Amino acid sequence: MGAVIDGCPAGVVWQQDMLNRSLERRRPGSGPNVSARAEKDLVQILSGVYEGKTLGTPIGAVIFNEDARSQDYDKKTLEKRQGHATDLWADKYGHSDPRGSGRASGRETVSRVIGGAVARMFVQQLYPEASVIAFVQNIGVIGMTDAEALDAAEALETDPWHADEFSLRCPSEEKNEDMELMLSRARETGESYGGKAYMRLIGLPKGLGQPVFHKLKSELSSAFLSIGATCGVEVGQGFAAAEKSGKEFHDVDQDYGGIRGGISSGEPITMRVAFKPTSSRLEVAKKGRHDPCIVPRAVPVLEAMTWLVLADQILLARLDRV
C-alpha cells in the first residue's frame, strides 16, 4: 500500500512521530474486537521530504503488507459476503484481483491516513489551535445521545486522542463496556453491526469553503462518503432540523453546525457519520479476520479525510481576494 501526495507546499515541518502514531491508531490487530490481521504498518518515505521539511514536490510513501492471506478470498467465500462491492468491481472492470478485496477493502484506508497526517502537519503549522475531535457515538442501539456526545467532545478538546484510551473509541466507560460485550458476542455468532461517529472541528478560521461548487460541507461529506461502508452524513443538527419550525431552529444560540452558506463561520463544526454493518458475517466472519463493526477503526480515517479537506480549503482560500 502507498500514497503519492501532490500539492503540499514546501517548508512544512515534517513530523514523523505524528505520522507513525496516526498509522498505529488505524492498523488492524490492535484489539480483540477488530480484525486480527497483524500489520505493523511501518511507512517508508520515498520522496518529497528533505532535512525535516517538505520540498513542495510529490511526497511518495509506501507500506509493505506483512500478513496477507489470499486464500481467504476464494470465489465461494466472496459469494457469501452479501452487500460487499467485490462483485461490482469485477463486473465494472472485467478483470480484477479478488485477493484482499482490492480497493473495495478497508485496507486502502491506510493510504488515506498517510495523506491525512501530511495535511495535518500543514494545517496545524498555519493554525496551531486547529483540532479534529472524532469518536464512536454508537454501535447498533448502544451509544450516546447527541447531548452526551457534545459533552464528551468538549471534554476531549484539550486531548482529542484521549478517546483512544477507550477500547472502542467511545469516551464513556459504561457505553464502551456495553459495546465490548455486544461485539464479543458478535465475534462468536458471526454477526456484524453498524454505528455512527461523532465529529467536532475546532480552531478553524472563518471563510473556508466556496459559495457554490466547493462548499465546505459538501467537500467534507464527499470525503466521508468516499470511505467504505459509510451510508450517511449529518451537519449540525442534521435530519432533526427538518422536524423544526423556523422559530425553533433559528434560535439565538444556533451555530448552524459551524457552517453557513457552505463557508466556515469560525465556530466549532459538528458532524455525524453513519456506517452500515460490515458485509463479512456468519461463517465467513468466523473463519476470516474481519471487523464485526468498522466504526472504531474508521475514526482515524475520518480524521484523516477531514485534514485533507481542510488543507485544500485553506489553499483555495488564498485565492479568494487580492
Steps between C-alpha positions, in 0.01 A plus 500: 500500500616855449419861424616778273412839649510788255443869567655519846696828522872504573617582850252295703682366805501120477365314804585134459381410851156640428479308172604178676245549776224572249572170325520314832149619586353359178687173463335158546599257774478767771221346711261206547207664323676601177657300217767258626718566195845587639642797310758738647429760229853640501524775241799578280525851352637486145500864390388855567666546841853620572671606824176502695284704260284440196644600162179596320545200269284185517542306824527127439438248777469122512396235753574134433233245600634236737197285579303454178294181475376469143324168557232680702373656177410204280191527279270300729590711803448827315155386383394473864592861583159647433509876449871517418619679184745237373259366238427851370871568457530178296197593287620857448855420390466145371842414637564550871709354780269366777778445754437717802204653312732751334388863523162388634684400818548706813871439452509790251431743784862476611584722203243756612658513846843569349359789298295630792804511727690712246200731463482534877866603515423779252175620659630508857817683395273785384229456764649332810163508680327301225380164625282213376316311773339171396368199689239226492157628600314173464531142380165343423249624757765562768643849523484864604227752442599808298514702823730243662718491189535879502608492865753227420635697202549813709682294764736368229599845370826508696598148385294360208693173495392427858209317334754230406523403867156345462524165321227587247566876497173579674594745778249363751616214722148361536406518132843378388471196725150420372629525142788266583260235629283532191794467260646208696172315446503610137841338446365172638184501288643659188272804522597854399379847598485850363551818698560871498802725558476847652731776376582848626744733323638791700758778464431559131491843334194660345460485126594143411285362219369638172145634450366250244698210361753443777302571814684388812211276604482333159876446484504345848193287423652381172823409678315303769269323256802387297597276794373143472179414692394863561129550444413845634634839611338767719617859548404682818156381608471300181169328431358620833491852353247383241244446778525851646333830430703807413435634848643186657793465262625859467560538870726775629752235606486313169843453343376306191766237552776755438422538128271750325464533126759228463761716677653454845385756758794452738276316748542126574384280215290202605437196279388140536584216260306173480643162398307192394572153649801327347429246225709214643254304715425153635748230387704746292552719806581205726764359265648827375658804663229762474373787714154435655457879490711736292429824690777489767771458234325748269545785750865576407406467131226762542752726672746451214241588235406808702859626507532443124187708431612774737843520335340537157255763622770704671701505176188591299417784740827668406345571158184661636625860498797708394 
